[in-house]
Amino acid sequence: MEKWPIGVFASIDAGLGVKLEVAHELGVPTIHLHAPHKRTRTPENAQRFLARLRELGITITVVFGGFEGESYADIPTVRRTVGLVPPETRAERTQEMKEIADFARLLGVDAVALHIGFVPEDPA
């Protein structure tokens, strides 16, 4: 693998990002995987997905978490809904990221990522 290979976003079940077959056809060797829905984060699905990736010669570099209720419609909405910053959803989303990290481990992936949320500018 190259030092800095090109990668694209893809998903197991959400229909987000590039289809694996397209990534393969274009010669893209790595993906950032959108975390699948909670009910499909199973060892069996992880093994099936890894088998498909092996067939296509694609590896996962990171599993990316996203949350129900997030919206990027505009900056005020991002501030209220995205990531771990909103206090109303922080505990639940932190727990979900831990579960996503467990699923990433099933995939043999050592990194998880997310949009942390709107962090106000430090006026100092």
Secondary structure by P-SEA (a helix, b strand, c coil): cccbbbbbbbbccccccccaaaaaaaccccccccccccccccaaaaaaaaaaaaaacccccbbbbbbcccccccaaaaaccccccccccaaaaaaaaaaaaaaaaaaccccccccccccccccc
